[in-house]
Amino acid sequence: MPSSCQEIRQELIECMLKSKCVLVQRNSVSECFKKEHEDDVPDECKSIRKSYADCRRGMLDPRMRFRGN
C-alpha cells in the first residue's frame, strides 16, 4: 500500500479509537462504521474515512495512476 494511504489509514484508526463509539460504548472500530452507530462517530472521522476511500479508489483507478493521489 502506498505510504500516502497508509498515513490516512493510521489517522483514521487513531481518530476512531478516540471516538465515543469505541471509548464509551466499547464497540470495535469496524462496528462503529455500521449504520446503527453512525451518530456516535465524529464528523472528523467520517471525513478521514472518505479521504481514505478516495485514496484507495485512486490506487485502483487506472486514470488516477497518471495524475497521482
PQR file with spaces between the fields and no chain letter, atoms N, CA, C, O and H, PARSE charges and radii, in Angstrom:
ATOM       1  N    MET     1       0.852   -1.169    0.000 -0.4000 1.5000
ATOM       2  CA   MET     1       0.000    0.000    0.000 -0.0000 2.0000
ATOM       3  C    MET     1       0.897    1.231    0.000  0.5500 1.7000
ATOM       4  O    MET     1       1.851    1.298    0.776 -0.5500 1.4000
ATOM       5  N    PRO     2       0.606    2.208   -0.860 -0.5600 1.5000
ATOM       6  CA   PRO     2       1.423    3.417   -0.860  0.2800 2.0000
ATOM       7  C    PRO     2       1.405    4.098    0.497  0.5500 1.7000
ATOM       8  O    PRO     2       0.440    3.992    1.254 -0.5500 1.4000
ATOM       9  N    SER     3       2.466    4.781    0.780 -0.4000 1.5000
ATOM      10  CA   SER     3       2.583    5.402    2.100 -0.0000 2.0000
ATOM      11  C    SER     3       1.510    6.461    2.335  0.5500 1.7000
ATOM      12  O    SER     3       1.113    6.686    3.478 -0.5500 1.4000
ATOM      13  H    SER     3       3.250    4.867    0.165  0.4000 1.0000
ATOM      14  N    SER     4       1.032    7.119    1.272 -0.4000 1.5000
ATOM      15  CA   SER     4       0.011    8.145    1.473 -0.0000 2.0000
ATOM      16  C    SER     4      -1.267    7.534    2.042  0.5500 1.7000
ATOM      17  O    SER     4      -1.875    8.106    2.946 -0.5500 1.4000
ATOM      18  H    SER     4       1.354    6.936    0.343  0.4000 1.0000
ATOM      19  N    CYS     5      -1.678    6.383    1.525 -0.4000 1.5000
ATOM      20  CA   CYS     5      -2.879    5.726    2.050 -0.0000 2.0000
ATOM      21  C    CYS     5      -2.623    5.150    3.445  0.5500 1.7000
ATOM      22  O    CYS     5      -3.524    5.122    4.282 -0.5500 1.4000
ATOM      23  H    CYS     5      -1.184    5.918    0.791  0.4000 1.0000
ATOM      24  N    GLN     6      -1.425    4.704    3.685 -0.4000 1.5000
ATOM      25  CA   GLN     6      -1.096    4.139    4.994 -0.0000 2.0000
ATOM      26  C    GLN     6      -1.196    5.209    6.074  0.5500 1.7000
ATOM      27  O    GLN     6      -1.670    4.936    7.176 -0.5500 1.4000
ATOM      28  H    GLN     6      -0.693    4.726    3.004  0.4000 1.0000
ATOM      29  N    GLU     7      -0.755    6.420    5.766 -0.4000 1.5000
ATOM      30  CA   GLU     7      -0.829    7.507    6.739 -0.0000 2.0000
ATOM      31  C    GLU     7      -2.282    7.876    7.043  0.5500 1.7000
ATOM      32  O    GLU     7      -2.646    8.103    8.197 -0.5500 1.4000
ATOM      33  H    GLU     7      -0.371    6.642    4.870  0.4000 1.0000
ATOM      34  N    ILE     8      -3.097    7.932    6.005 -0.4000 1.5000
ATOM      35  CA   ILE     8      -4.518    8.252    6.195 -0.0000 2.0000
ATOM      36  C    ILE     8      -5.197    7.146    6.987  0.5500 1.7000
ATOM      37  O    ILE     8      -6.029    7.421    7.852 -0.5500 1.4000
ATOM      38  H    ILE     8      -2.802    7.747    5.068  0.4000 1.0000
ATOM      39  N    ARG     9      -4.848    5.900    6.697 -0.4000 1.5000
ATOM      40  CA   ARG     9      -5.415    4.752    7.416 -0.0000 2.0000
ATOM      41  C    ARG     9      -5.082    4.836    8.901  0.5500 1.7000
ATOM      42  O    ARG     9      -5.945    4.613    9.750 -0.5500 1.4000
ATOM      43  H    ARG     9      -4.173    5.677    5.995  0.4000 1.0000
ATOM      44  N    GLN    10      -3.835    5.155    9.209 -0.4000 1.5000
ATOM      45  CA   GLN    10      -3.412    5.253   10.602 -0.0000 2.0000
ATOM      46  C    GLN    10      -4.133    6.398   11.303  0.5500 1.7000
ATOM      47  O    GLN    10      -4.532    6.275   12.461 -0.5500 1.4000
ATOM      48  H    GLN    10      -3.133    5.335    8.519  0.4000 1.0000
ATOM      49  N    GLU    11      -4.296    7.506   10.597 -0.4000 1.5000
ATOM      50  CA   GLU    11      -5.021    8.655   11.156 -0.0000 2.0000
ATOM      51  C    GLU    11      -6.483    8.292   11.445  0.5500 1.7000
ATOM      52  O    GLU    11      -7.044    8.704   12.460 -0.5500 1.4000
ATOM      53  H    GLU    11      -3.972    7.606    9.656  0.4000 1.0000
ATOM      54  N    LEU    12      -7.087    7.519   10.544 -0.4000 1.5000
ATOM      55  CA   LEU    12      -8.466    7.083   10.735 -0.0000 2.0000
ATOM      56  C    LEU    12      -8.585    6.172   11.960  0.5500 1.7000
ATOM      57  O    LEU    12      -9.513    6.318   12.756 -0.5500 1.4000
ATOM      58  H    LEU    12      -6.631    7.184    9.719  0.4000 1.0000
ATOM      59  N    ILE    13      -7.667    5.253   12.109 -0.4000 1.5000
ATOM      60  CA   ILE    13      -7.689    4.342   13.262 -0.0000 2.0000
ATOM      61  C    ILE    13      -7.551    5.125   14.560  0.5500 1.7000
ATOM      62  O    ILE    13      -8.286    4.880   15.517 -0.5500 1.4000
ATOM      63  H    ILE    13      -6.912    5.134   11.464  0.4000 1.0000
ATOM      64  N    GLU    14      -6.615    6.063   14.594 -0.4000 1.5000
ATOM      65  CA   GLU    14      -6.417    6.866   15.808 -0.0000 2.0000
ATOM      66  C    GLU    14      -7.658    7.701   16.134  0.5500 1.7000
ATOM      67  O    GLU    14      -8.033    7.844   17.298 -0.5500 1.4000
ATOM      68  H    GLU    14      -6.019    6.262   13.817  0.4000 1.0000
ATOM      69  N    CYS    15      -8.285    8.244   15.100 -0.4000 1.5000
ATOM      70  CA   CYS    15      -9.493    9.038   15.314 -0.0000 2.0000
ATOM      71  C    CYS    15     -10.619    8.167   15.871  0.5500 1.7000
ATOM      72  O    CYS    15     -11.316    8.564   16.805 -0.5500 1.4000
ATOM      73  H    CYS    15      -7.980    8.128   14.155  0.4000 1.0000
ATOM      74  N    MET    16     -10.787    7.001   15.303 -0.4000 1.5000
ATOM      75  CA   MET    16     -11.853    6.104   15.750 -0.0000 2.0000
ATOM      76  C    MET    16     -11.613    5.607   17.172  0.5500 1.7000
ATOM      77  O    MET    16     -12.563    5.454   17.940 -0.5500 1.4000
ATOM      78  H    MET    16     -10.220    6.678   14.544  0.4000 1.0000
ATOM      79  N    LEU    17     -10.361    5.355   17.530 -0.4000 1.5000
ATOM      80  CA   LEU    17     -10.069    4.886   18.884 -0.0000 2.0000
ATOM      81  C    LEU    17     -10.373    5.945   19.943  0.5500 1.7000
ATOM      82  O    LEU    17     -10.561    5.616   21.114 -0.5500 1.4000
ATOM      83  H    LEU    17      -9.590    5.479   16.906  0.4000 1.0000
ATOM      84  N    LYS    18     -10.422    7.213   19.535 -0.4000 1.5000
ATOM      85  CA   LYS    18     -10.754    8.305   20.454 -0.0000 2.0000
ATOM      86  C    LYS    18     -12.244    8.641   20.445  0.5500 1.7000
ATOM      87  O    LYS    18     -12.693    9.494   21.211 -0.5500 1.4000
ATOM      88  H    LYS    18     -10.270    7.480   18.583  0.4000 1.0000
ATOM      89  N    SER    19     -12.996    7.986   19.597 -0.4000 1.5000
ATOM      90  CA   SER    19     -14.419    8.333   19.441 -0.0000 2.0000
ATOM      91  C    SER    19     -15.264    7.775   20.591  0.5500 1.7000
ATOM      92  O    SER    19     -14.857    6.852   21.296 -0.5500 1.4000
ATOM      93  H    SER    19     -12.632    7.294   18.975  0.4000 1.0000
ATOM      94  N    LYS    20     -16.432    8.356   20.755 -0.4000 1.5000
ATOM      95  CA   LYS    20     -17.384    7.935   21.785 -0.0000 2.0000
ATOM      96  C    LYS    20     -17.824    6.495   21.558  0.5500 1.7000
ATOM      97  O    LYS    20     -18.045    5.746   22.510 -0.5500 1.4000
ATOM      98  H    LYS    20     -16.762    9.106   20.183  0.4000 1.0000
ATOM      99  N    CYS    21     -17.948    6.120   20.309 -0.4000 1.5000
ATOM     100  CA   CYS    21     -18.411    4.774   19.953 -0.0000 2.0000
ATOM     101  C    CYS    21     -17.476    3.694   20.502  0.5500 1.7000
ATOM     102  O    CYS    21     -17.932    2.647   20.961 -0.5500 1.4000
ATOM     103  H    CYS    21     -17.769    6.728   19.535  0.4000 1.0000
ATOM     104  N    VAL    22     -16.180    3.951   20.452 -0.4000 1.5000
ATOM     105  CA   VAL    22     -15.210    2.961   20.924 -0.0000 2.0000
ATOM     106  C    VAL    22     -14.962    3.116   22.425  0.5500 1.7000
ATOM     107  O    VAL    22     -14.978    2.130   23.162 -0.5500 1.4000
ATOM     108  H    VAL    22     -15.809    4.802   20.079  0.4000 1.0000
ATOM     109  N    LEU    23     -14.733    4.355   22.880 -0.4000 1.5000
ATOM     110  CA   LEU    23     -14.363    4.582   24.277 -0.0000 2.0000
ATOM     111  C    LEU    23     -15.509    4.322   25.258  0.5500 1.7000
ATOM     112  O    LEU    23     -15.326    3.634   26.262 -0.5500 1.4000
ATOM     113  H    LEU    23     -14.720    5.156   22.281  0.4000 1.0000
ATOM     114  N    VAL    24     -16.667    4.864   24.970 -0.4000 1.5000
ATOM     115  CA   VAL    24     -17.777    4.792   25.921 -0.0000 2.0000
ATOM     116  C    VAL    24     -18.597    3.523   25.726  0.5500 1.7000
ATOM     117  O    VAL    24     -18.902    2.815   26.685 -0.5500 1.4000
ATOM     118  H    VAL    24     -16.816    5.423   24.154  0.4000 1.0000
ATOM     119  N    GLN    25     -18.948    3.247   24.477 -0.4000 1.5000
ATOM     120  CA   GLN    25     -19.835    2.116   24.213 -0.0000 2.0000
ATOM     121  C    GLN    25     -19.098    0.792   24.022  0.5500 1.7000
ATOM     122  O    GLN    25     -19.735   -0.254   23.898 -0.5500 1.4000
ATOM     123  H    GLN    25     -18.700    3.822   23.698  0.4000 1.0000
ATOM     124  N    ARG    26     -17.784    0.822   23.996 -0.4000 1.5000
ATOM     125  CA   ARG    26     -16.959   -0.391   23.902 -0.0000 2.0000
ATOM     126  C    ARG    26     -17.215   -1.217   22.647  0.5500 1.7000
ATOM     127  O    ARG    26     -17.160   -2.446   22.689 -0.5500 1.4000
ATOM     128  H    ARG    26     -17.266    1.672   24.096  0.4000 1.0000
ATOM     129  N    ASN    27     -17.496   -0.540   21.519 -0.4000 1.5000
ATOM     130  CA   ASN    27     -17.651   -1.230   20.247 -0.0000 2.0000
ATOM     131  C    ASN    27     -16.299   -1.316   19.559  0.5500 1.7000
ATOM     132  O    ASN    27     -15.391   -0.543   19.866 -0.5500 1.4000
ATOM     133  H    ASN    27     -17.540    0.458   21.484  0.4000 1.0000
ATOM     134  N    SER    28     -16.165   -2.249   18.634 -0.4000 1.5000
ATOM     135  CA   SER    28     -14.942   -2.307   17.840 -0.0000 2.0000
ATOM     136  C    SER    28     -15.012   -1.214   16.785  0.5500 1.7000
ATOM     137  O    SER    28     -16.080   -0.663   16.515 -0.5500 1.4000
ATOM     138  H    SER    28     -16.903   -2.876   18.384  0.4000 1.0000
ATOM     139  N    VAL    29     -13.865   -0.905   16.191 -0.4000 1.5000
ATOM     140  CA   VAL    29     -13.822    0.135   15.167 -0.0000 2.0000
ATOM     141  C    VAL    29     -14.699   -0.260   13.985  0.5500 1.7000
ATOM     142  O    VAL    29     -15.415    0.581   13.441 -0.5500 1.4000
ATOM     143  H    VAL    29     -12.998   -1.352   16.410  0.4000 1.0000
ATOM     144  N    SER    30     -14.653   -1.504   13.588 -0.4000 1.5000
ATOM     145  CA   SER    30     -15.464   -1.947   12.442 -0.0000 2.0000
ATOM     146  C    SER    30     -16.963   -1.856   12.751  0.5500 1.7000
ATOM     147  O    SER    30     -17.756   -1.553   11.860 -0.5500 1.4000
ATOM     148  H    SER    30     -14.072   -2.187   14.030  0.4000 1.0000
ATOM     149  N    GLU    31     -17.353   -2.112   13.987 -0.4000 1.5000
ATOM     150  CA   GLU    31     -18.764   -1.984   14.368 -0.0000 2.0000
ATOM     151  C    GLU    31     -19.212   -0.531   14.334  0.5500 1.7000
ATOM     152  O    GLU    31     -20.369   -0.243   14.026 -0.5500 1.4000
ATOM     153  H    GLU    31     -16.709   -2.358   14.711  0.4000 1.0000
ATOM     154  N    CYS    32     -18.312    0.377   14.647 -0.4000 1.5000
ATOM     155  CA   CYS    32     -18.657    1.799   14.680 -0.0000 2.0000
ATOM     156  C    CYS    32     -18.945    2.349   13.289  0.5500 1.7000
ATOM     157  O    CYS    32     -19.610    3.377   13.168 -0.5500 1.4000
ATOM     158  H    CYS    32     -17.372    0.144   14.898  0.4000 1.0000
ATOM     159  N    PHE    33     -18.467    1.700   12.250 -0.4000 1.5000
ATOM     160  CA   PHE    33     -18.721    2.171   10.893 -0.0000 2.0000
ATOM     161  C    PHE    33     -20.064    1.701   10.359  0.5500 1.7000
ATOM     162  O    PHE    33     -20.454    2.101    9.262 -0.5500 1.4000
ATOM     163  H    PHE    33     -17.927    0.865   12.348  0.4000 1.0000
ATOM     164  N    LYS    34     -20.775    0.875   11.091 -0.4000 1.5000
ATOM     165  CA   LYS    34     -22.086    0.410   10.656 -0.0000 2.0000
ATOM     166  C    LYS    34     -23.122    1.509   10.875  0.5500 1.7000
ATOM     167  O    LYS    34     -22.918    2.417   11.680 -0.5500 1.4000
ATOM     168  H    LYS    34     -20.459    0.550   11.982  0.4000 1.0000
ATOM     169  N    LYS    35     -24.231    1.414   10.150 -0.4000 1.5000
ATOM     170  CA   LYS    35     -25.269    2.457   10.174 -0.0000 2.0000
ATOM     171  C    LYS    35     -25.825    2.726   11.569  0.5500 1.7000
ATOM     172  O    LYS    35     -26.093    3.877   11.913 -0.5500 1.4000
ATOM     173  H    LYS    35     -24.397    0.675    9.496  0.4000 1.0000
ATOM     174  N    GLU    36     -26.002    1.685   12.373 -0.4000 1.5000
ATOM     175  CA   GLU    36     -26.633    1.892   13.680 -0.0000 2.0000
ATOM     176  C    GLU    36     -25.776    2.714   14.646  0.5500 1.7000
ATOM     177  O    GLU    36     -26.293    3.244   15.629 -0.5500 1.4000
ATOM     178  H    GLU    36     -25.785    0.749   12.093  0.4000 1.0000
ATOM     179  N    HIS    37     -24.467    2.825   14.375 -0.4000 1.5000
ATOM     180  CA   HIS    37     -23.579    3.602   15.243 -0.0000 2.0000
ATOM     181  C    HIS    37     -23.104    4.891   14.573  0.5500 1.7000
ATOM     182  O    HIS    37     -22.183    5.547   15.060 -0.5500 1.4000
ATOM     183  H    HIS    37     -24.046    2.394   13.577  0.4000 1.0000
ATOM     184  N    GLU    38     -23.725    5.244   13.476 -0.4000 1.5000
ATOM     185  CA   GLU    38     -23.283    6.394   12.684 -0.0000 2.0000
ATOM     186  C    GLU    38     -23.298    7.698   13.486  0.5500 1.7000
ATOM     187  O    GLU    38     -22.443    8.558   13.274 -0.5500 1.4000
ATOM     188  H    GLU    38     -24.474    4.711   13.081  0.4000 1.0000
ATOM     189  N    ASP    39     -24.246    7.853   14.393 -0.4000 1.5000
ATOM     190  CA   ASP    39     -24.357    9.089   15.172 -0.0000 2.0000
ATOM     191  C    ASP    39     -23.257    9.228   16.218  0.5500 1.7000
ATOM     192  O    ASP    39     -22.986   10.334   16.686 -0.5500 1.4000
ATOM     193  H    ASP    39     -24.940    7.154   14.565  0.4000 1.0000
ATOM     194  N    ASP    40     -22.621    8.117   16.591 -0.4000 1.5000
ATOM     195  CA   ASP    40     -21.584    8.146   17.619 -0.0000 2.0000
ATOM     196  C    ASP    40     -20.190    8.411   17.063  0.5500 1.7000
ATOM     197  O    ASP    40     -19.232    8.537   17.827 -0.5500 1.4000
ATOM     198  H    ASP    40     -22.841    7.218   16.211  0.4000 1.0000
ATOM     199  N    VAL    41     -20.068    8.498   15.745 -0.4000 1.5000
ATOM     200  CA   VAL    41     -18.776    8.732   15.100 -0.0000 2.0000
ATOM     201  C    VAL    41     -18.662   10.217   14.779  0.5500 1.7000
ATOM     202  O    VAL    41     -19.560   10.780   14.153 -0.5500 1.4000
ATOM     203  H    VAL    41     -20.846    8.396   15.124  0.4000 1.0000
ATOM     204  N    PRO    42     -17.570   10.865   15.198 -0.5600 1.5000
ATOM     205  CA   PRO    42     -17.415   12.293   14.929  0.2800 2.0000
ATOM     206  C    PRO    42     -17.304   12.586   13.421  0.5500 1.7000
ATOM     207  O    PRO    42     -16.874   11.738   12.639 -0.5500 1.4000
ATOM     208  N    ASP    43     -17.697   13.787   13.044 -0.4000 1.5000
ATOM     209  CA   ASP    43     -17.621   14.188   11.636 -0.0000 2.0000
ATOM     210  C    ASP    43     -16.183   14.145   11.119  0.5500 1.7000
ATOM     211  O    ASP    43     -15.948   13.848    9.948 -0.5500 1.4000
ATOM     212  H    ASP    43     -18.046   14.476   13.679  0.4000 1.0000
ATOM     213  N    GLU    44     -15.228   14.441   11.993 -0.4000 1.5000
ATOM     214  CA   GLU    44     -13.815   14.402   11.596 -0.0000 2.0000
ATOM     215  C    GLU    44     -13.434   13.002   11.113  0.5500 1.7000
ATOM     216  O    GLU    44     -12.755   12.857   10.097 -0.5500 1.4000
ATOM     217  H    GLU    44     -15.419   14.683   12.944  0.4000 1.0000
ATOM     218  N    CYS    45     -13.868   11.983   11.835 -0.4000 1.5000
ATOM     219  CA   CYS    45     -13.554   10.603   11.446 -0.0000 2.0000
ATOM     220  C    CYS    45     -14.251   10.222   10.141  0.5500 1.7000
ATOM     221  O    CYS    45     -13.708    9.475    9.326 -0.5500 1.4000
ATOM     222  H    CYS    45     -14.421   12.100   12.660  0.4000 1.0000
ATOM     223  N    LYS    46     -15.455   10.745    9.962 -0.4000 1.5000
ATOM     224  CA   LYS    46     -16.181   10.462    8.719 -0.0000 2.0000
ATOM     225  C    LYS    46     -15.454   11.059    7.521  0.5500 1.7000
ATOM     226  O    LYS    46     -15.378   10.434    6.463 -0.5500 1.4000
ATOM     227  H    LYS    46     -15.895   11.351   10.624  0.4000 1.0000
ATOM     228  N    SER    47     -14.921   12.264    7.685 -0.4000 1.5000
ATOM     229  CA   SER    47     -14.208   12.895    6.576 -0.0000 2.0000
ATOM     230  C    SER    47     -12.877   12.189    6.309  0.5500 1.7000
ATOM     231  O    SER    47     -12.458   12.072    5.158 -0.5500 1.4000
ATOM     232  H    SER    47     -14.983   12.771    8.545  0.4000 1.0000
ATOM     233  N    ILE    48     -12.215   11.720    7.364 -0.4000 1.5000
ATOM     234  CA   ILE    48     -10.976   10.964    7.177 -0.0000 2.0000
ATOM     235  C    ILE    48     -11.279    9.647    6.473  0.5500 1.7000
ATOM     236  O    ILE    48     -10.506    9.206    5.622 -0.5500 1.4000
ATOM     237  H    ILE    48     -12.556   11.816    8.300  0.4000 1.0000
ATOM     238  N    ARG    49     -12.387    9.024    6.819 -0.4000 1.5000
ATOM     239  CA   ARG    49     -12.765    7.771    6.161 -0.0000 2.0000
ATOM     240  C    ARG    49     -13.029    7.993    4.675  0.5500 1.7000
ATOM     241  O    ARG    49     -12.657    7.160    3.848 -0.5500 1.4000
ATOM     242  H    ARG    49     -13.014    9.383    7.510  0.4000 1.0000
ATOM     243  N    LYS    50     -13.667    9.109    4.334 -0.4000 1.5000
ATOM     244  CA   LYS    50     -13.914    9.428    2.930 -0.0000 2.0000
ATOM     245  C    LYS    50     -12.591    9.657    2.201  0.5500 1.7000
ATOM     246  O    LYS    50     -12.424    9.212    1.065 -0.5500 1.4000
ATOM     247  H    LYS    50     -13.968    9.785    5.006  0.4000 1.0000
ATOM     248  N    SER    51     -11.658   10.342    2.841 -0.4000 1.5000
ATOM     249  CA   SER    51     -10.343   10.569    2.237 -0.0000 2.0000
ATOM     250  C    SER    51      -9.618    9.247    2.001  0.5500 1.7000
ATOM     251  O    SER    51      -8.968    9.061    0.972 -0.5500 1.4000
ATOM     252  H    SER    51     -11.793   10.703    3.763  0.4000 1.0000
ATOM     253  N    TYR    52      -9.733    8.341    2.956 -0.4000 1.5000
ATOM     254  CA   TYR    52      -9.097    7.034    2.817 -0.0000 2.0000
ATOM     255  C    TYR    52      -9.730    6.246    1.669  0.5500 1.7000
ATOM     256  O    TYR    52      -9.027    5.593    0.898 -0.5500 1.4000
ATOM     257  H    TYR    52     -10.261    8.492    3.792  0.4000 1.0000
ATOM     258  N    ALA    53     -11.041    6.309    1.560 -0.4000 1.5000
ATOM     259  CA   ALA    53     -11.733    5.613    0.465 -0.0000 2.0000
ATOM     260  C    ALA    53     -11.313    6.199   -0.882  0.5500 1.7000
ATOM     261  O    ALA    53     -11.097    5.458   -1.841 -0.5500 1.4000
ATOM     262  H    ALA    53     -11.612    6.839    2.186  0.4000 1.0000
ATOM     263  N    ASP    54     -11.197    7.525   -0.958 -0.4000 1.5000
ATOM     264  CA   ASP    54     -10.751    8.159   -2.197 -0.0000 2.0000
ATOM     265  C    ASP    54      -9.320    7.754   -2.549  0.5500 1.7000
ATOM     266  O    ASP    54      -8.998    7.548   -3.719 -0.5500 1.4000
ATOM     267  H    ASP    54     -11.373    8.127   -0.179  0.4000 1.0000
ATOM     268  N    CYS    55      -8.479    7.643   -1.548 -0.4000 1.5000
ATOM     269  CA   CYS    55      -7.092    7.232   -1.769 -0.0000 2.0000
ATOM     270  C    CYS    55      -7.048    5.804   -2.306  0.5500 1.7000
ATOM     271  O    CYS    55      -6.340    5.519   -3.272 -0.5500 1.4000
ATOM     272  H    CYS    55      -8.740    7.811   -0.597  0.4000 1.0000
ATOM     273  N    ARG    56      -7.799    4.922   -1.684 -0.4000 1.5000
ATOM     274  CA   ARG    56      -7.849    3.525   -2.133 -0.0000 2.0000
ATOM     275  C    ARG    56      -8.431    3.419   -3.543  0.5500 1.7000
ATOM     276  O    ARG    56      -7.943    2.643   -4.365 -0.5500 1.4000
ATOM     277  H    ARG    56      -8.374    5.154   -0.900  0.4000 1.0000
ATOM     278  N    ARG    57      -9.462    4.192   -3.813 -0.4000 1.5000
ATOM     279  CA   ARG    57     -10.076    4.187   -5.142 -0.0000 2.0000
ATOM     280  C    ARG    57      -9.074    4.684   -6.180  0.5500 1.7000
ATOM     281  O    ARG    57      -9.033    4.179   -7.302 -0.5500 1.4000
ATOM     282  H    ARG    57      -9.858    4.822   -3.145  0.4000 1.0000
ATOM     283  N    GLY    58      -8.273    5.669   -5.806 -0.4000 1.5000
ATOM     284  CA   GLY    58      -7.257    6.200   -6.707 -0.0000 2.0000
ATOM     285  C    GLY    58      -6.198    5.178   -7.066  0.5500 1.7000
ATOM     286  O    GLY    58      -5.619    5.227   -8.151 -0.5500 1.4000
ATOM     287  H    GLY    58      -8.306    6.079   -4.895  0.4000 1.0000
ATOM     288  N    MET    59      -5.945    4.255   -6.157 -0.4000 1.5000
ATOM     289  CA   MET    59      -4.967    3.194   -6.442 -0.0000 2.0000
ATOM     290  C    MET    59      -5.516    2.219   -7.475  0.5500 1.7000
ATOM     291  O    MET    59      -4.750    1.639   -8.245 -0.5500 1.4000
ATOM     292  H    MET    59      -6.416    4.215   -5.275  0.4000 1.0000
ATOM     293  N    LEU    60      -6.831    2.030   -7.500 -0.4000 1.5000
ATOM     294  CA   LEU    60      -7.440    1.065   -8.411 -0.0000 2.0000
ATOM     295  C    LEU    60      -7.823    1.673   -9.754  0.5500 1.7000
ATOM     296  O    LEU    60      -7.895    0.966  -10.759 -0.5500 1.4000
ATOM     297  H    LEU    60      -7.453    2.501   -6.874  0.4000 1.0000
ATOM     298  N    ASP    61      -8.067    2.968   -9.775 -0.4000 1.5000
ATOM     299  CA   ASP    61      -8.495    3.648  -10.997 -0.0000 2.0000
ATOM     300  C    ASP    61      -7.266    3.906  -11.876  0.5500 1.7000
ATOM     301  O    ASP    61      -6.375    4.653  -11.473 -0.5500 1.4000
ATOM     302  H    ASP    61      -8.009    3.542   -8.959  0.4000 1.0000
ATOM     303  N    PRO    62      -7.205    3.309  -13.055 -0.5600 1.5000
ATOM     304  CA   PRO    62      -6.010    3.480  -13.904  0.2800 2.0000
ATOM     305  C    PRO    62      -5.788    4.926  -14.340  0.5500 1.7000
ATOM     306  O    PRO    62      -4.650    5.317  -14.598 -0.5500 1.4000
ATOM     307  N    ARG    63      -6.843    5.723  -14.426 -0.4000 1.5000
ATOM     308  CA   ARG    63      -6.668    7.126  -14.804 -0.0000 2.0000
ATOM     309  C    ARG    63      -5.949    7.909  -13.712  0.5500 1.7000
ATOM     310  O    ARG    63      -5.198    8.842  -13.997 -0.5500 1.4000
ATOM     311  H    ARG    63      -7.767    5.405  -14.216  0.4000 1.0000
ATOM     312  N    MET    64      -6.185    7.522  -12.458 -0.4000 1.5000
ATOM     313  CA   MET    64      -5.557    8.234  -11.341 -0.0000 2.0000
ATOM     314  C    MET    64      -4.069    7.936  -11.230  0.5500 1.7000
ATOM     315  O    MET    64      -3.320    8.728  -10.659 -0.5500 1.4000
ATOM     316  H    MET    64      -6.794    6.764  -12.226  0.4000 1.0000
ATOM     317  N    ARG    65      -3.636    6.808  -11.769 -0.4000 1.5000
ATOM     318  CA   ARG    65      -2.214    6.480  -11.676 -0.0000 2.0000
ATOM     319  C    ARG    65      -1.365    7.533  -12.377  0.5500 1.7000
ATOM     320  O    ARG    65      -0.241    7.805  -11.954 -0.5500 1.4000
ATOM     321  H    ARG    65      -4.245    6.164  -12.233  0.4000 1.0000
ATOM     322  N    PHE    66      -1.883    8.118  -13.430 -0.4000 1.5000
ATOM     323  CA   PHE    66      -1.139    9.119  -14.180 -0.0000 2.0000
ATOM     324  C    PHE    66      -1.189   10.487  -13.490  0.5500 1.7000
ATOM     325  O    PHE    66      -0.253   11.278  -13.615 -0.5500 1.4000
ATOM     326  H    PHE    66      -2.796    7.897  -13.774  0.4000 1.0000
ATOM     327  N    ARG    67      -2.263   10.764  -12.773 -0.4000 1.5000
ATOM     328  CA   ARG    67      -2.419   12.048  -12.107 -0.0000 2.0000
ATOM     329  C    ARG    67      -1.871   12.039  -10.693  0.5500 1.7000
ATOM     330  O    ARG    67      -1.470   13.084  -10.181 -0.5500 1.4000
ATOM     331  H    ARG    67      -3.023   10.122  -12.671  0.4000 1.0000
ATOM     332  N    GLY    68      -1.846   10.878  -10.051 -0.4000 1.5000
ATOM     333  CA   GLY    68      -1.384   10.771   -8.676 -0.0000 2.0000
ATOM     334  C    GLY    68      -2.518   10.896   -7.691  0.5500 1.7000
ATOM     335  O    GLY    68      -3.646   11.211   -8.069 -0.5500 1.4000
ATOM     336  H    GLY    68      -2.172   10.028  -10.467  0.4000 1.0000
ATOM     337  N    ASN    69      -2.222   10.645   -6.408 -0.4000 1.5000
ATOM     338  CA   ASN    69      -3.256   10.705   -5.367 -0.0000 2.0000
ATOM     339  C    ASN    69      -3.548   12.091   -5.004  0.5500 1.7000
ATOM     340  O    ASN    69      -4.392   12.340   -4.144 -0.5500 1.4000
ATOM     341  H    ASN    69      -1.306   10.389   -6.100  0.4000 1.0000
